[in-house]
Amino acid sequence: MMAKAYTPTLSELQAFVACGKALSTTDAAKDLGLTQSAVSRAVISLESRMGVALFHRTRQRLSLSDTGRAFLPDAQAILSDLDRSVLRAMAFGSNQVIRLACLPTLAERWLVPKLAGFAKIAPHVTFDLSSRLDMPDFATSRLDMAIHHVDQAPAGAQVVPLMAEYLIAVASPALARQIRFDTEAQQIDEENRLLTRYPLLQQETRPHLWLDWFGLTEIDPVTFSRGARFAHFGMVVTAAKAGMGVGLVPEILVEEELRQGTLARASDRRLRGSTYALVTPAKRETESGPEAEFRDWLLTEAQRYGEA
């Protein structure tokens, strides 16, 4: 596709940004490794293309016009974005790239630690991995796949269930011991009622979790919705470890903390939550190639946690 007449060339943008910083075509030319006349021609060409004056010229010195001052940050951002895009492409080399989005804490605590295992069987595949709390829109993004809750998958998308989510109540070891001691000492059958005496940590994007935990009990929801609120489960886990209260989190996300003893279960109950799934666009071909390899490997890893 031909560039529109008003779209600047790369050399024009570079010359403008350099002059905008140095306010001198001579100094800008030194920065760019070009002649002064080449830089001057590029700036004049850009001004002609845009139909506006970007600089005021007084005695061989430059000062930005109002239009030039407004355009300079955008021009700098365009060049920076181009640099980042080129570096990203160079980093991937000849590898096949999977552009994948995943729930933040699931990515950090479950997926990323396992990717080294996938790299051993598929060294020709690399990832452009981003974390997303919301389900991405494949129509407006460059993403190939997403790992998210099955009920958030867009209509028509291909959905491969991975594993069920089970939530557990966790706290610092000291707080968990206190909760269990109180339960035994007071012979309280309704563990739920006891939990409401402690701060219950909230997850911002899933505010209903504690409500689901307490279910149809007669406990006033006000009593379990006043705890500190956090953007994602990773923050909830950190707050629970610090003794701020009881967190209700997917068990898969705190396996290491439970193993190391930095967190302890405040209850023996497990709450069935959603289902994690691999989601791909409706028309994406996933029967072969790197995406199929990743899907099959991911299913094998997920099977260790039981049925989805």
C-alpha positions in Angstrom: 0.0 0.0 0.0 1.3 3.4 -1.0 2.0 5.8 1.9 -0.4 8.8 1.9 1.1 12.1 0.8 0.9 13.6 4.3 2.6 10.6 6.0 6.2 11.6 6.9 9.2 9.5 5.8 11.5 8.0 8.5 14.3 10.4 7.5 12.0 13.4 7.8 10.8 12.3 11.3 14.4 11.7 12.4 15.6 15.1 11.1 12.7 16.9 12.8 13.2 15.2 16.2 17.0 15.8 16.1 16.4 19.5 15.2 13.7 19.8 17.8 16.1 18.6 20.5 19.2 20.5 19.3 17.4 23.6 17.8 20.2 23.7 15.3 20.5 21.9 11.9 24.3 21.8 12.3 24.1 20.0 15.7 21.3 17.8 14.5 23.4 16.7 11.5 26.2 15.7 13.8 23.9 13.6 15.9 22.5 11.9 12.8 25.8 11.5 11.0 24.4 13.5 8.0 25.3 16.7 6.3 23.7 19.9 7.4 22.0 20.4 4.1 20.5 16.9 4.1 18.9 17.6 7.5 17.7 21.0 6.4 16.1 19.5 3.3 14.4 16.8 5.3 12.8 19.3 7.7 11.7 21.5 4.8 10.2 18.5 3.1 8.3 17.6 6.2 6.9 21.1 6.6 5.9 21.1 3.0 4.2 17.7 3.3 2.3 18.8 6.4 1.6 22.3 5.2 2.7 23.9 8.4 5.8 25.6 9.8 7.4 23.5 12.5 10.2 25.9 13.3 10.9 29.6 13.4 14.3 30.4 11.8 16.2 33.4 13.1 19.9 34.1 12.3 20.6 30.4 11.6 19.0 29.4 14.9 15.8 27.4 15.2 12.9 27.6 17.7 9.9 25.4 17.6 6.6 26.8 16.4 3.5 26.0 18.4 2.7 23.3 15.9 6.3 21.9 16.1 6.2 21.9 19.9 2.9 20.0 19.9 4.1 17.5 17.3 7.6 16.8 18.8 6.4 14.4 21.6 4.3 12.4 19.1 7.2 12.1 16.6 9.5 11.0 19.4 7.0 8.3 20.5 6.7 7.1 16.9 10.4 6.6 16.6 10.6 5.0 20.0 7.8 2.6 19.1 9.5 1.7 15.9 12.8 1.0 17.8 11.0 -1.3 20.2 9.2 -3.2 17.4 12.5 -3.8 15.6 14.2 -4.9 18.7 11.3 -7.3 19.6 11.5 -8.8 16.1 15.3 -9.2 16.3 14.9 -10.9 19.7 12.6 -13.6 18.2 15.1 -14.3 15.4 14.0 -17.1 13.2 11.8 -18.7 15.9 8.1 -19.2 15.5 6.3 -16.8 17.9 3.2 -17.4 19.9 1.6 -14.2 21.2 -0.1 -15.3 24.4 -2.1 -13.5 27.1 -2.6 -15.0 30.5 -4.2 -14.1 33.8 -1.4 -12.2 35.8 -0.9 -14.4 38.8 -1.6 -17.7 36.9 1.1 -16.6 34.4 3.6 -15.7 37.1 3.1 -18.6 39.5 2.1 -21.5 37.3 2.7 -20.9 33.5 6.1 -19.1 33.4 7.9 -21.6 35.7 6.8 -24.4 33.4 7.7 -22.8 30.1 11.3 -24.0 30.4 9.9 -27.5 30.0 8.1 -26.6 26.8 11.3 -25.0 25.5 13.1 -28.3 25.8 10.7 -30.1 23.5 10.0 -27.1 21.2 13.1 -25.0 21.0 11.9 -23.4 17.7 9.0 -21.7 19.5 9.2 -18.6 21.6 6.6 -16.5 23.4 5.4 -12.9 23.4 3.6 -13.2 26.8 1.5 -10.5 28.3 -0.7 -10.6 31.5 -4.3 -9.6 31.2 -7.1 -9.5 33.9 -9.7 -9.0 31.2 -10.4 -11.4 28.3 -8.6 -9.9 25.3 -10.4 -9.0 22.1 -8.7 -11.0 19.3 -10.2 -8.7 16.7 -8.2 -5.7 17.9 -5.1 -7.3 19.2 -2.1 -9.2 17.8 -2.7 -12.1 20.2 -2.9 -15.8 19.0 -4.1 -17.3 22.2 -5.2 -16.5 25.8 -5.4 -18.5 29.0 -8.5 -17.3 30.9 -11.7 -18.3 32.6 -13.9 -20.4 30.3 -17.0 -18.3 31.0 -15.1 -15.2 29.8 -14.4 -16.6 26.3 -16.0 -14.6 23.5 -18.8 -16.0 21.4 -17.5 -18.2 18.6 -14.0 -18.6 20.0 -12.3 -22.0 20.1 -12.2 -23.1 23.8 -10.1 -25.9 25.2 -10.8 -26.5 29.0 -7.6 -27.0 30.9 -8.3 -27.5 34.6 -10.8 -26.7 37.3 -10.2 -23.9 39.7 -10.4 -24.6 43.5 -10.2 -21.8 46.0 -8.9 -22.2 49.5 -8.7 -19.8 52.5 -5.1 -19.1 53.5 -3.4 -16.9 56.0 0.0 -16.4 57.6 0.9 -19.4 59.8 0.4 -17.4 63.0 -3.1 -16.2 62.0 -4.1 -19.6 60.6 -3.1 -21.2 63.9 -5.1 -18.7 65.8 -8.2 -19.4 63.7 -7.9 -23.1 64.1 -7.3 -22.7 67.9 -10.4 -20.6 68.3 -12.4 -23.2 66.4 -11.3 -26.0 68.6 -11.4 -24.1 71.9 -14.9 -22.7 71.3 -16.2 -25.8 69.6 -17.7 -23.7 66.9 -19.4 -25.8 64.3 -19.9 -22.9 61.9 -16.4 -22.2 60.8 -17.8 -19.5 58.5 -19.0 -17.4 61.4 -15.6 -17.6 63.0 -13.8 -16.4 59.9 -15.8 -13.2 59.8 -14.0 -12.1 63.0 -10.9 -11.7 60.9 -10.1 -9.4 58.0 -11.1 -11.1 54.8 -9.0 -9.9 51.9 -10.9 -9.0 48.7 -9.9 -9.5 45.0 -11.1 -6.5 43.0 -12.1 -8.1 39.8 -13.9 -11.0 41.6 -15.7 -9.4 44.5 -18.2 -12.2 44.7 -15.8 -14.9 45.9 -16.3 -14.5 49.7 -20.1 -14.4 49.0 -19.8 -17.7 47.2 -17.7 -19.1 50.1 -20.3 -18.2 52.7 -23.1 -19.4 50.4 -26.6 -19.4 51.7 -25.7 -18.9 55.4 -27.5 -16.2 57.4 -24.2 -14.2 57.8 -24.6 -10.5 56.9 -22.5 -9.9 53.7 -21.4 -6.6 55.2 -19.3 -8.5 57.7 -17.2 -10.2 55.1 -16.8 -7.4 52.5 -14.9 -4.9 54.5 -11.4 -6.2 54.0 -8.6 -4.6 52.1 -9.1 -4.8 48.3 -6.4 -5.8 45.8 -6.2 -5.7 42.0 -5.2 -9.4 41.5 -4.5 -12.6 43.4 -0.7 -12.0 43.6 -1.4 -9.0 45.8 -3.9 -11.0 47.9 -1.2 -13.7 48.5 1.4 -11.2 49.5 -1.0 -9.5 51.9 -2.0 -12.8 53.4 1.7 -13.7 53.9 2.2 -10.4 55.7 -0.6 -11.2 58.2 -3.1 -8.7 56.9 -6.0 -11.2 56.9 -7.4 -14.3 55.3 -7.2 -14.6 51.5 -9.5 -16.7 49.3 -7.3 -17.8 46.4 -6.9 -20.5 43.8 -5.0 -23.4 45.4 -2.8 -23.7 42.3 -1.4 -20.3 42.9 -0.1 -20.9 46.4 1.4 -24.4 46.1 4.9 -23.1 46.8 3.9 -21.0 49.8 2.0 -23.9 51.3 5.0 -26.2 50.7 7.5 -23.7 52.2 5.2 -22.9 55.1 5.0 -19.1 54.4 1.2 -19.6 54.1 -1.1 -22.0 55.9 -4.7 -23.1 55.3 -7.2 -21.4 57.5 -9.9 -24.0 56.6 -10.0 -27.5 55.2 -12.8 -26.4 52.8 -12.3 -26.0 49.0 -14.6 -23.9 46.9 -15.1 -24.9 43.3 -14.5 -21.9 41.2 -14.3 -21.4 37.4 -12.4 -23.4 34.8 -9.2 -22.3 33.2 -9.2 -22.6 29.4 -7.1 -22.0 26.4 -8.9 -19.7 24.1 -8.1 -19.0 20.4 -9.9 -16.9 17.7 -12.7 -18.7 15.9 -10.9 -18.9 12.6 -7.4 -19.7 13.9 -5.9 -23.0 12.6 -4.6 -24.9 15.5 -4.4 -28.5 14.2 -0.7 -28.2 13.4 2.2 -25.9 14.0 3.6 -24.2 17.2 0.1 -23.4 18.6 -0.9 -27.0 18.4 2.3 -28.1 20.0 1.8 -25.6 22.9 -1.9 -26.7 23.3 -1.0 -30.4 23.5 1.8 -29.7 26.0 -0.5 -27.4 28.1 -3.2 -30.1 28.3 -0.6 -32.6 29.6 0.5 -30.1 32.3 -3.1 -29.3 33.2 -4.1 -33.0 33.5 -2.0 -33.3 36.6 -4.6 -31.2 38.4 -7.6 -33.4 37.5 -10.5 -33.0 35.2 -11.4 -29.5 34.0 
